[in-house]
């Protein structure tokens, strides 16, 4: 019989929140944000922006990992002067991240950055400059992200609320948006970040109810890789599953490429991005008759870099093993020192435990080669 490989039709989440759509202009990889555009993943470089070569090298690495938008810090004049080269040579849209000095907002726009992120809480006399910023941004077609952070909230709002509450974050963001609106500028994206996922979730819920601007999600200062991944997955999952959020950044105390990997996996897990290779493996228990941990790790390592929509199940007992293996594109149900190899629901061979890993890798490579050139699901005959 002929069967299709690849992921099953994804379950449908709730409808995305309706928002305005922004365009991040770029000569090779323009990005739409909001509206009906897919949720995009972004990260931030950790290099000194003035070091153009190092910054472009890191942007290239992030791009190869799947990053779609990159932000660069602009704390100095040297950084501002490097923006034109970086924005012109980057393979993805570049957003300039501005704090303290409003003059760098204008420099970033003039340099051709795809967008500018401003932090109203710590830019000197920012409100007084909004008219000028709006005029220049409108002239160049440059969107502005109003990025409110719990750690740098406007002192007036801290005094009013006592701390960075969800209401304080939202009031700050909407106040700044209203000032731009007074100058007929609405090419805005908003973020209201907090290190506490519960506070962050509530802030975005309130914000989503009160405006139609696209929203950038982030748990700020989320922590080291493990903690930050958990916090971000919880917060993003809660919001994205309800249609809230248009771009995301996973903030980790780790190399930025890890932020991209986690962000992409979150979107894949919510069916907001087409899934690639997925390993399904059991957590092991007293029923397991093989070393599931080692099998799963070795299969994962052996298939690293295989960019095909395949679900591979690595199972270790006879309770759930056959069912999970049968439901996957490729799988093994292990026990008694051997493994039954399944291809789309059919047992194709039984191999000793020592050969399970190499057999699964070989079968995965064979299936990957059958993918049509256009990337559609492969067809395979199973007798």
C-alpha positions as CSV (number, residue, x, y, z in Angstrom):
1,X,0.0,0.0,0.0
2,X,1.1,3.6,-0.4
3,X,1.3,5.9,2.6
4,X,2.3,9.5,3.2
5,X,5.2,10.3,5.5
6,X,5.6,13.5,7.4
7,X,3.7,15.1,10.2
8,X,-0.1,14.7,10.5
9,X,-2.3,17.7,9.9
10,X,-1.7,20.0,12.9
11,X,-4.3,20.5,15.5
12,X,-5.8,24.0,15.3
13,X,-5.2,26.5,18.0
14,X,-7.6,29.4,18.7
15,X,-7.7,32.1,16.0
16,X,-4.8,34.5,16.2
17,X,-5.6,37.9,17.7
18,X,-6.3,40.4,15.0
19,X,-3.6,43.0,14.9
20,X,-2.1,45.6,12.6
21,X,0.6,44.3,10.2
22,X,4.1,45.8,10.1
23,X,6.7,45.4,7.4
24,X,10.3,45.0,8.3
25,X,12.0,45.9,5.1
26,X,15.1,44.0,3.9
27,X,16.5,43.5,0.5
28,X,16.6,39.7,0.7
29,X,14.5,38.6,3.7
30,X,11.7,41.1,4.5
31,X,9.4,40.0,7.3
32,X,5.8,40.8,8.0
33,X,4.8,41.1,11.6
34,X,1.3,40.8,12.9
35,X,-1.9,40.4,10.9
36,X,-1.9,37.0,9.3
37,X,1.9,36.7,9.3
38,X,3.4,33.7,11.1
39,X,4.9,34.2,14.5
40,X,8.6,35.0,14.0
41,X,11.6,34.2,16.2
42,X,14.2,36.8,17.0
43,X,17.3,37.0,19.1
44,X,20.0,39.6,20.0
45,X,23.7,39.7,19.3
46,X,26.1,39.5,22.2
47,X,29.0,41.1,20.3
48,X,30.1,44.7,20.5
49,X,28.1,46.2,17.7
50,X,31.0,48.4,16.6
51,X,32.9,45.2,15.8
52,X,31.2,44.9,12.5
53,X,32.8,41.6,11.4
54,X,32.1,39.8,14.7
55,X,28.6,41.1,14.7
56,X,27.9,40.0,11.2
57,X,29.5,36.6,11.9
58,X,27.1,36.1,14.8
59,X,24.1,37.2,12.8
60,X,25.1,34.7,10.1
61,X,25.2,31.9,12.7
62,X,21.8,33.0,14.1
63,X,20.3,33.1,10.6
64,X,21.6,29.6,9.9
65,X,19.9,28.4,13.1
66,X,16.5,29.8,12.0
67,X,16.5,33.3,13.5
68,X,14.3,35.6,11.4
69,X,14.9,39.0,13.1
70,X,18.0,40.1,15.0
71,X,18.5,43.0,17.5
72,X,21.8,44.8,18.1
73,X,22.6,47.0,21.0
74,X,23.5,50.7,20.3
75,X,25.0,52.1,23.5
76,X,27.7,54.3,21.9
77,X,28.5,56.5,18.9
78,X,30.8,53.8,17.5
79,X,27.9,51.3,17.6
80,X,25.6,53.8,15.8
81,X,28.2,54.4,13.1
82,X,28.5,50.6,12.5
83,X,24.7,50.2,11.9
84,X,24.7,51.0,8.2
85,X,27.2,48.3,7.4
86,X,25.5,45.8,9.6
87,X,22.0,46.5,8.3
88,X,23.2,46.4,4.7
89,X,25.1,43.1,5.0
90,X,22.9,41.2,7.4
91,X,20.9,38.3,5.9
92,X,17.9,39.2,8.0
93,X,16.2,42.4,9.2
94,X,18.2,44.2,11.9
95,X,16.5,46.1,14.8
96,X,18.5,48.7,16.7
97,X,18.1,48.6,20.4
98,X,18.2,52.1,21.9
99,X,18.6,53.2,25.5
100,X,19.5,56.5,27.2
101,X,20.4,58.6,24.1
102,X,17.5,59.6,21.7
103,X,20.1,60.7,19.1
104,X,20.8,57.1,18.3
105,X,17.2,56.5,17.3
106,X,17.6,58.9,14.5
107,X,21.0,57.4,13.6
108,X,19.5,53.9,13.4
109,X,16.7,55.0,11.1
110,X,19.1,56.9,8.8
111,X,21.3,53.8,8.8
112,X,18.6,51.7,7.2
113,X,17.7,49.5,10.2
114,X,14.5,47.5,9.6
115,X,13.1,48.8,12.9
116,X,14.1,50.5,16.1
117,X,13.4,49.4,19.7
118,X,13.1,52.2,22.2
119,X,12.9,51.8,26.0
120,X,10.8,54.9,27.1
121,X,11.7,54.4,30.8
122,X,15.4,55.2,30.4
123,X,15.7,57.5,27.3
124,X,16.3,61.1,28.3
125,X,13.3,63.4,27.6
126,X,12.0,60.7,25.3
127,X,8.4,62.0,25.2
128,X,9.7,65.4,24.0
129,X,11.3,63.8,21.0
130,X,8.4,61.6,19.8
131,X,7.2,64.1,17.3
132,X,10.6,64.2,15.6
133,X,11.1,60.5,15.8
134,X,7.6,59.9,14.3
135,X,8.4,62.2,11.4
136,X,11.7,60.6,10.5
137,X,10.4,57.0,11.0
138,X,7.4,57.8,8.8
139,X,9.7,59.2,6.1
140,X,11.8,56.1,6.0
141,X,9.0,53.6,6.6
142,X,10.7,52.4,9.8
143,X,8.5,50.7,12.5
144,X,9.1,51.4,16.2
145,X,8.9,48.9,19.0
146,X,7.9,50.4,22.3
147,X,9.8,48.0,24.7
148,X,8.7,48.4,28.3
149,X,10.7,46.5,30.9
150,X,10.0,45.9,34.5
151,X,13.6,46.7,35.4
152,X,13.5,50.2,33.8
153,X,9.9,51.3,34.2
154,X,9.2,55.0,34.1
155,X,9.8,56.4,37.7
156,X,6.4,58.1,37.6
157,X,4.6,54.8,37.1
158,X,6.7,53.1,39.8
159,X,5.6,55.8,42.2
160,X,2.0,55.4,41.2
161,X,1.8,51.6,41.4
162,X,4.6,50.9,43.9
163,X,6.2,48.3,41.7
164,X,6.2,46.9,38.1
165,X,2.6,45.5,38.1
166,X,0.9,44.3,34.9
167,X,-1.2,47.5,35.0
168,X,1.9,49.7,35.3
169,X,3.6,48.0,32.3
170,X,0.6,48.3,30.1
171,X,-0.1,52.0,31.1
172,X,3.5,52.9,30.2
173,X,3.3,51.2,26.8
174,X,-0.1,52.6,25.9
175,X,0.9,56.1,27.0
176,X,3.9,56.1,24.7
177,X,1.8,54.7,21.9
178,X,-0.8,57.5,22.3
179,X,2.0,60.1,21.9
180,X,3.0,58.5,18.6
181,X,-0.7,58.4,17.6
182,X,-0.9,62.2,18.2
183,X,1.6,62.5,15.3
184,X,-0.4,60.1,13.1
185,X,2.2,57.4,13.5
186,X,1.0,53.9,14.1
187,X,3.7,51.6,12.8
188,X,4.3,50.3,16.3
189,X,5.0,47.0,18.0
190,X,4.8,46.7,21.7
191,X,6.4,44.6,24.4
192,X,5.8,44.6,28.2
193,X,8.4,42.3,29.7
194,X,8.8,41.0,33.2
195,X,11.0,38.3,34.8
196,X,8.0,36.7,36.4
197,X,6.0,34.7,33.9
198,X,2.7,35.2,35.8
199,X,3.1,39.0,35.8
200,X,4.2,38.9,32.2
201,X,1.2,36.8,31.0
202,X,-1.3,39.1,32.7
203,X,0.4,42.2,31.3
204,X,0.1,40.9,27.7
205,X,-3.5,39.8,28.3
206,X,-4.4,43.3,29.4
207,X,-2.4,44.8,26.5
208,X,-4.1,42.5,23.9
209,X,-7.5,43.7,25.1
210,X,-6.7,47.4,24.8
211,X,-4.9,47.8,21.5
212,X,-4.5,46.2,18.1
213,X,-0.8,46.7,17.7
214,X,1.4,43.5,17.1
215,X,3.0,42.2,20.3
216,X,6.5,41.0,20.9
217,X,6.6,38.4,23.7
218,X,9.5,38.1,26.1
219,X,10.2,37.0,29.7
220,X,13.0,39.4,30.5
221,X,16.0,38.2,32.5
222,X,14.6,34.7,32.3
223,X,17.8,33.1,33.6
224,X,20.2,30.3,32.6
225,X,19.3,27.8,29.9
226,X,17.1,25.4,31.9
227,X,15.3,27.9,34.0
228,X,14.9,30.4,31.2
229,X,13.6,27.8,28.8
230,X,10.9,26.7,31.3
231,X,9.8,30.2,32.1
232,X,9.6,31.2,28.4
233,X,7.8,28.0,27.4
234,X,5.2,28.4,30.1
235,X,4.6,32.1,29.4
236,X,4.7,31.9,25.6
237,X,2.6,28.7,25.6
238,X,-0.1,30.4,27.7
239,X,-0.3,33.4,25.4
240,X,0.3,31.9,22.0
241,X,-2.2,29.2,22.6
242,X,-4.8,32.0,23.0
243,X,-3.7,33.8,19.9
244,X,-1.6,36.5,21.6
245,X,1.8,37.2,20.3
246,X,3.4,38.0,16.9
247,X,7.2,37.8,17.5
248,X,9.1,36.1,20.3
249,X,12.5,36.2,21.9
250,X,13.6,33.6,24.5
251,X,16.0,35.6,26.8
252,X,18.6,33.2,28.1
253,X,21.9,33.6,29.9
254,X,23.4,31.4,27.2
255,X,24.7,31.8,23.6
256,X,22.0,33.5,21.5
257,X,21.8,30.5,19.2
258,X,20.2,28.6,22.1
259,X,17.5,31.3,22.3
260,X,16.7,30.6,18.6
261,X,16.6,26.8,19.1
262,X,14.3,27.1,22.1
263,X,12.0,29.6,20.4
264,X,11.6,27.5,17.3
265,X,10.9,24.4,19.3
266,X,8.2,26.3,21.2
267,X,6.5,27.4,18.0
268,X,6.7,23.9,16.6
269,X,5.2,22.4,19.7
270,X,2.2,24.8,19.3
271,X,1.9,24.0,15.6
272,X,2.7,27.6,14.8
273,X,5.7,26.5,12.7
274,X,5.9,23.6,10.4
275,X,7.5,20.8,12.3
276,X,10.8,19.3,11.2
277,X,12.4,16.2,12.7
278,X,10.7,15.2,16.0
279,X,12.0,12.5,18.3
280,X,9.3,10.8,20.4
281,X,10.8,8.8,23.3
282,X,9.5,7.3,26.5
283,X,10.8,8.5,29.9
284,X,11.6,4.9,30.8
285,X,10.4,3.0,33.8
286,X,10.6,-0.4,35.5
287,X,9.0,-2.0,32.4
288,X,11.8,-1.0,30.1
289,X,13.9,-3.9,28.9
290,X,16.5,-1.7,27.0
291,X,18.5,1.4,27.8
292,X,16.0,3.9,26.4
293,X,18.1,6.9,27.5
294,X,21.1,5.9,25.5
295,X,19.0,4.8,22.5
296,X,17.2,8.2,22.4
297,X,20.4,10.2,22.8
298,X,22.2,8.2,20.1
299,X,19.3,8.4,17.6
300,X,19.0,12.2,18.3
301,X,22.7,12.7,17.8
302,X,22.8,10.6,14.6
303,X,19.9,12.5,13.0
304,X,21.1,16.0,14.0
305,X,20.9,18.3,11.1
306,X,18.3,16.2,9.2
307,X,15.8,18.9,8.2
308,X,12.8,16.8,7.2
309,X,9.3,16.5,8.6
310,X,9.6,13.1,10.2
311,X,8.5,11.8,13.6
312,X,10.8,9.1,15.0
313,X,9.6,7.1,18.0
314,X,12.2,5.4,20.3
315,X,10.2,3.3,22.7
316,X,11.4,0.8,25.4
317,X,8.6,-1.5,26.4
318,X,5.6,-3.5,25.1
319,X,2.9,-1.3,26.8
320,X,3.0,1.9,24.8
321,X,5.9,1.1,22.5
322,X,4.1,-0.6,19.6
323,X,1.4,2.0,19.5
324,X,3.7,5.0,19.5
325,X,6.1,3.3,17.0
326,X,3.1,2.4,14.8
327,X,1.8,6.0,14.9
328,X,5.2,7.6,14.0
329,X,6.7,7.8,10.5
330,X,9.6,5.7,11.8
331,X,9.9,4.0,15.1
332,X,11.2,1.1,17.2
333,X,9.4,-0.9,19.9
334,X,12.1,-2.5,22.0
335,X,12.2,-5.4,24.4
336,X,14.0,-8.6,25.2
337,X,17.2,-7.4,23.6
338,X,15.7,-6.6,20.3
339,X,13.6,-4.0,18.5
340,X,10.8,-4.1,16.0
341,X,11.3,-1.4,13.4
342,X,8.1,0.3,12.1
343,X,7.7,2.4,9.0
344,X,4.4,4.3,9.0
345,X,2.6,1.7,10.9
346,X,4.1,-1.5,9.5
347,X,6.8,-3.7,10.9
348,X,9.6,-3.8,8.3
349,X,12.2,-5.8,10.3
350,X,13.3,-6.9,13.8
351,X,16.9,-6.3,14.8
352,X,19.1,-6.9,17.8
353,X,19.3,-4.1,20.4
354,X,22.9,-3.4,19.3
355,X,21.7,-2.6,15.8
356,X,18.6,-0.4,16.7
357,X,20.4,2.9,16.4
358,X,22.1,2.3,13.1
359,X,19.0,0.8,11.6
360,X,16.8,3.8,12.6
361,X,19.4,6.2,11.2
362,X,19.6,4.3,8.0
363,X,15.9,4.1,7.6
364,X,15.5,7.8,8.4
365,X,18.1,8.7,5.7
366,X,16.4,6.5,3.2
367,X,13.0,8.2,3.9
368,X,14.6,11.6,3.7
369,X,16.0,10.9,0.3
370,X,12.5,10.1,-0.9
371,X,11.3,13.6,-0.2
372,X,10.2,15.4,-3.4
373,X,12.3,18.3,-4.5
374,X,9.6,20.8,-3.6
375,X,9.6,19.6,0.0
376,X,6.2,17.9,0.1
377,X,5.5,14.6,2.0
378,X,7.3,11.6,0.5
379,X,5.4,8.5,-0.7
380,X,6.7,5.1,0.2
381,X,5.4,1.6,-0.6
382,X,5.0,-0.8,2.2
383,X,4.2,-4.4,1.4
